[in-house]
Amino acid sequence: MELQEKVDMLHGWAGTAGAAEYVGYVAANTRLNIPAMTLNDGPQGFRSNNHPGTSTAFPAGMTIGATWDRGLAEQWGAAMGAEFSAKGSNVQLGPGMNLARVPQNGRNFEYCSGADPYLGYEMVGPVVQGIQSAGVIANAKHYVHNNQETNRDTVSAEVDERTRHELYYRPFAGAVDAGVGSIMCSYNLVNGVYACENPETLNTDLKGHLGFDGWVMSDWGATHSTSIAAGLDQQMPDDSFFGAALLAQAQNGTVPASVIDGSLGRILRPMFQMGLFDKPNNNAENTDVTSPEASLKAQQFAAAAQILLKNEGHALPLSLSEPKKILLVGQAARTPIVAGGGSGAVFPKAEAVISPWAGFLHLLGLADPDPQVVRCDPSAAKPNKKINQWGCESLQAASLQDCATACENYAPCNAFSFQGTRCNFYPTYKEVLPAPNGPVVVACIRSRPEPQWVCTAEQVCVAVVDGTDDAQTQVWAAQADVAIAFVAQFAKEGTDRPNLRFDLDQTSQNCQLPQAGADQMVSTVAKAAKQTVVAATAPGAALTPWRDLVDAIVYSYIPGQGYGAAIADVVFGNVNPSAKLTVSLPLRENDQQMTKSQYPGVKLVGEYSEGMYIDYRWYTQNKVTPAFPFGHGLSYTTFAYSDLVVDSAAQTVSAKVTNSGAVAGAEVAQLYLGFPESADTPPIQLKGFVKTAFLAPGAAETVTFKLNAIDLSVWNATVHAWQPVVGTFGVSVGASVADPRLTGSLFAGLP
């Protein structure tokens, strides 16, 4: 290859034919038959700004993490990879794997890891393998310490070496060990140096200690210098530092030829491994790759990720044949939040988004008596009027009619603005003061019919109210045998959630606003209804102030387009829940008592002074009980644990899990180790989990946890290596970090 050709592969191209179709683009080398690189968002499925409604909104990464199911994670990756390939993209910008250090981080929903490095390591690997099985290169992000969106471009994460290796690197190590082709460095600084030009985190740690042999690309706009020698291999999405500047430095010898060749080899190797040279992909970004099969997978993934937090008096499941009036309450019952915002957004077909109301009606064999009408009429344009300040995704649109159609196909859109070629979505329509030369604004008119009971022949009746009228809610809840209150939160890239409440203030900057007064709505329902269930969706941890007032809680992270059918299947027992929390749910805001210097930082410095004590490590160390602990999740059946066997020589732990209840179900058995005091480490750490098969009542499965050297080691920052811990480890096998069923001891490092 000529030097110019080499440099051309080390940066993105914005002005080349085809580049506008994808988020990132590297032009093909026709002389050498090197295919173009077509990179696209994101970690929840293919984000098509130009052609909304042409890809599937799968559940988000944190949602898949909640299944604790390695096989399902691989299926999820393969399903996304197939759609990327069918749209002509050969690099998927996902999965995401940062740890949930800050509960209100706006991007927690994207990350498979939840709050635990071991969980991240184990769940990320299968996702990478699934994506790459489709001939698409996976991109692990965001490396590293992109654990908050507040000041993400300028904040310096001050993190010690041991904490980096034991917590924050481990999910990325899982991706590396699974053969991930690329890794994206993040916007923030690490110990005063930008993550995309940090030789310690990139060269010494990622490419050295972790053994990564693929290429490092920058996040979009995260390159600040010609930092190829520091470990950045490719600038995205342009060539401001890795174009003419890099070429000149290579020509004058400032950047050695070996450095250029090293980065180029790191890019070409995964391209060969994924078959990009052998199987040319001529598919187009505008291809509609949705299918009934993909929609069903999205629904099944979402059902597997529903977490049963509480079920007093066996409130769930409901019977399909027992006469009963079931009331659905809340705006999320009709317009659920199924995807996050930013690069993690996906725009599914409107008809593919299954609301809980539609899911219940379908399961009961009923038709909507007065279907919601959506009309986005360009003739209703209101020029020279401003919309309210909350904007969702911005799209390219050729005409006012195209903008109207896009809004109609996006359930959260209740209004849009169109100016030039830009189409912006909004959750509410509100005219304010006239603005000269303002955008054209059109309302999407969504009808809200009066509630009515709709019943099956067996007199299972359902109705829906939006919950905004307290008096109406109370009247209808009093008529119901069971009221299901739907509450939801939204999050997006670029901003952290201002708090963890379901009823965020209407001054929130989130473009898709949750229902005002949602917590009050749940309280109203609980006081009036005979039995109350809460179905909650959240982009991570959330507050549950009504948990003691209700009979059952089903909790989901961002669930994807099949949520309505999934929650109906769980509520009626077609799916027995088996998912578990991947973050603790707190009792109050800032449960972990983070100082401003820790988050969001003081003078653009975020001190990770808590070290390894985040989430359940903090709760156990400080003897604080959260609202719901890490690893918690119930089933419609029960499980008994017995026959603990600890083999110190083989470094294995095994136990028998028996279905002691009346229906078939699966359990996630979790292994926690307590390190010897000499290790100076958190008192309890997840070091194994096994999801059983669906066991019939009375059936049993022996689960075995195999420990490796790193599981029984700590990072020694003096010698910069893993150091085995010698001594007695406490062993706990159970249903969550707070629910140990069996305990014992394991000896490590002894003759």
Secondary structure, DSSP 8 states (H G I E B T S, - for coil): --HHHHHHTTB--SSSTTGGGSSEEE--BTTTTB--EEEEE-TTS---SSSTTSS-----HHHHHTTT-HHHHHHHHHHHHHHHHHTT-SEEE--B-----STT-TTGGGBTTTT-HHHHHHHHHHHHHHHHHTT-EEEEEEETT---STTTTT-EEE--HHHIIIIISHHHHHHHHTT-SEEEE-SSEETTEEGGG-HIIIIIIIIIIS---SEEEE-TT---S--GGGT--BBSS--TTTSHHHHHHHHTTSS-HHHHHHHHHHHHHHHHHTTTTTS-----TT-----HHHHHHHHHHHHHT-EEEEEGGG--S--SSS-EEEEEESGGGTS---S-BGGG-----GGG---HHHHHHHHTT---SS---EEE-GGG-BTTB---S----EEE-SSHHHHHHHHHTSTT-SEEEEETTEEEEESS----SB-TT--EEEEEEE-------EE-TT-EEEEEE-S-SHHHHHHHHHH-SEEEEEEE---BTTB--S-S-SS--TT---SS---TTHHHHHHHHHHHSSSEEEEEE-SS----TTTTT-SEEEEESS--TTHHHHHHHHHTTSS------SS-B-SSTTTT---TTTTT-BTTEEE-TTTT--THHHHHHHT---SB-TT--B-SS-EEEEEEEEETTTTEEEEEEEE-SSS-B--EEEEEEE--GGG-S-S-EEEEEEE---B-TT-EEEEEEE--TGGGEEEETTTTEEEE--EEEEEEEEEETTEEEEEEEEEES--
